[in-house]
């Protein structure tokens, strides 16, 4: 779902974030935020997704237009929480995090190839992977919440590149 400039301003206000804080959390430039919110230009698709996903991960839901009802934003019910920090296992090429969805614990397994492919590079150390995952944690959390209802099997949700970069 694309968001509008007005939704971005409203969501940022709900979170009590400055443009600088949103830019830092979404890992985009402040100019990208300022230009988008003033309707000067539309951000690139990946930047718009990052803006949307970081505010979603922070607790904001974007409401699409519905007939004569306009778009909006509101605080959302948080269904997902992560319990532990990321553990990197380069031997098995995965990172894992304990999470809880609607009160049920599960293990989120993120394929390290998905992280490499997302950044279009190859990471070699645990520290490089940890930093890369930290940079897209909001995307991982949004992806986990989107797929948890239908893809948890035997207490595990496996996140692939296709899922991670799915709009």
C-alpha positions as CSV (number, residue, x, y, z in Angstrom):
1,X,0.0,0.0,0.0
2,X,1.3,3.4,-0.9
3,X,0.9,6.2,1.6
4,X,0.2,9.9,0.9
5,X,2.2,12.9,2.1
6,X,-0.7,13.8,4.5
7,X,-0.6,10.3,6.0
8,X,3.1,10.5,6.5
9,X,2.8,13.9,8.3
10,X,-0.1,12.5,10.4
11,X,1.7,9.3,11.3
12,X,4.9,11.2,12.2
13,X,2.8,13.4,14.4
14,X,1.1,10.4,16.2
15,X,4.6,9.0,16.9
16,X,5.8,12.5,18.0
17,X,8.7,12.1,15.6
18,X,10.6,14.9,13.9
19,X,11.5,14.6,10.2
20,X,15.1,13.9,11.4
21,X,13.9,11.0,13.6
22,X,11.7,9.5,10.8
23,X,14.6,9.8,8.4
24,X,17.0,8.1,10.8
25,X,14.5,5.3,11.6
26,X,13.6,4.7,7.9
27,X,17.3,5.1,6.8
28,X,16.5,7.7,4.2
29,X,17.6,11.3,3.9
30,X,15.8,14.1,5.7
31,X,15.4,15.8,2.3
32,X,13.4,12.7,1.1
33,X,11.0,13.1,4.1
34,X,10.7,16.9,3.7
35,X,10.2,16.7,-0.1
36,X,7.6,13.9,0.3
37,X,5.6,15.7,3.1
38,X,5.5,18.9,1.1
39,X,4.5,17.0,-2.0
40,X,7.5,18.3,-3.9
41,X,8.4,14.8,-5.1
42,X,7.4,11.1,-4.5
43,X,10.2,9.0,-2.9
44,X,11.7,6.0,-4.7
45,X,9.7,2.9,-4.1
46,X,12.2,1.3,-1.7
47,X,12.4,4.6,0.3
48,X,8.6,4.9,0.5
49,X,8.4,1.3,1.7
50,X,11.0,2.0,4.4
51,X,9.2,5.1,5.6
52,X,5.9,3.2,5.8
53,X,7.3,0.0,7.4
54,X,9.3,1.8,10.1
55,X,6.1,3.7,11.2
56,X,4.1,0.5,11.0
57,X,6.7,-1.2,13.2
58,X,6.5,1.7,15.6
59,X,2.7,1.1,16.0
60,X,1.0,3.1,13.3
61,X,-1.6,1.7,10.8
62,X,-2.3,3.3,7.5
63,X,-5.9,3.3,6.5
64,X,-6.6,3.2,2.7
65,X,-9.3,5.2,0.9
66,X,-12.7,3.4,1.1
67,X,-15.3,4.7,-1.2
68,X,-16.2,8.2,0.0
69,X,-14.1,7.8,3.1
70,X,-10.6,9.3,2.8
71,X,-7.3,7.9,3.8
72,X,-6.1,8.1,7.4
73,X,-3.8,6.8,10.1
74,X,-4.3,5.5,13.6
75,X,-2.4,3.6,16.3
76,X,-2.8,-0.1,15.7
77,X,-3.0,-3.2,17.9
78,X,0.4,-4.7,18.1
79,X,0.2,-8.4,17.4
80,X,3.9,-9.1,17.1
81,X,6.7,-8.6,19.5
82,X,10.3,-9.9,19.4
83,X,11.7,-11.4,22.5
84,X,15.4,-11.9,21.9
85,X,18.1,-10.2,19.8
86,X,19.3,-11.6,16.5
87,X,21.6,-14.6,16.6
88,X,23.7,-15.1,13.5
89,X,24.6,-18.7,12.3
90,X,26.8,-18.3,9.3
91,X,27.4,-22.1,9.1
92,X,23.7,-22.7,8.4
93,X,23.3,-19.2,6.6
94,X,20.5,-18.0,8.9
95,X,19.7,-15.5,11.6
96,X,17.2,-16.3,14.3
97,X,15.0,-14.2,16.6
98,X,12.5,-15.4,19.2
99,X,9.1,-13.7,18.5
100,X,5.6,-13.8,19.8
101,X,2.5,-13.4,17.6
102,X,-0.8,-13.0,19.4
103,X,0.7,-14.6,22.5
104,X,2.2,-17.6,20.8
105,X,6.0,-17.9,20.8
106,X,7.8,-18.9,17.5
107,X,11.2,-18.8,16.1
108,X,11.7,-16.4,13.2
109,X,14.4,-17.7,10.8
110,X,15.8,-15.2,8.3
111,X,17.9,-16.6,5.5
112,X,21.2,-14.7,5.3
113,X,21.0,-14.9,1.5
114,X,17.9,-12.7,1.8
115,X,19.9,-10.1,3.7
116,X,22.7,-10.3,1.1
117,X,20.2,-10.0,-1.7
118,X,18.3,-7.1,-0.1
119,X,21.5,-5.1,0.1
120,X,22.8,-6.5,-3.2
121,X,26.2,-7.4,-1.5
122,X,27.8,-10.2,0.4
123,X,28.4,-9.9,4.1
124,X,31.2,-12.0,5.6
125,X,31.2,-11.4,9.4
126,X,28.6,-11.7,12.2
127,X,29.1,-8.0,12.9
128,X,28.3,-7.1,9.2
129,X,25.2,-9.2,9.2
130,X,24.1,-7.8,12.6
131,X,24.5,-4.3,11.4
132,X,22.7,-5.1,8.1
133,X,19.8,-6.7,10.0
134,X,19.6,-3.8,12.4
135,X,19.3,-1.5,9.4
136,X,16.2,-3.3,8.1
137,X,14.7,-4.5,11.4
138,X,11.5,-2.6,10.7
139,X,11.2,-4.4,7.4
140,X,11.8,-7.8,9.1
141,X,9.2,-7.1,11.8
142,X,6.7,-5.9,9.2
143,X,7.3,-9.0,7.1
144,X,7.1,-11.3,10.1
145,X,3.7,-9.8,11.2
146,X,2.4,-10.1,7.6
147,X,3.3,-13.7,7.2
148,X,2.9,-15.1,10.8
149,X,-0.8,-15.9,10.5
150,X,-0.3,-18.2,7.5
151,X,3.4,-19.3,7.4
152,X,4.3,-20.4,11.0
153,X,4.9,-24.1,10.8
154,X,6.1,-26.3,13.8
155,X,6.8,-23.1,15.7
156,X,9.0,-21.5,13.0
157,X,8.5,-18.8,10.5
158,X,11.2,-18.8,7.7
159,X,11.7,-15.4,6.0
160,X,13.0,-15.6,2.4
161,X,14.2,-12.9,0.1
162,X,10.8,-13.1,-1.8
163,X,8.9,-12.4,1.5
164,X,11.3,-9.7,2.6
165,X,11.0,-7.7,-0.5
166,X,7.3,-8.4,-1.1
167,X,5.3,-5.2,-1.3
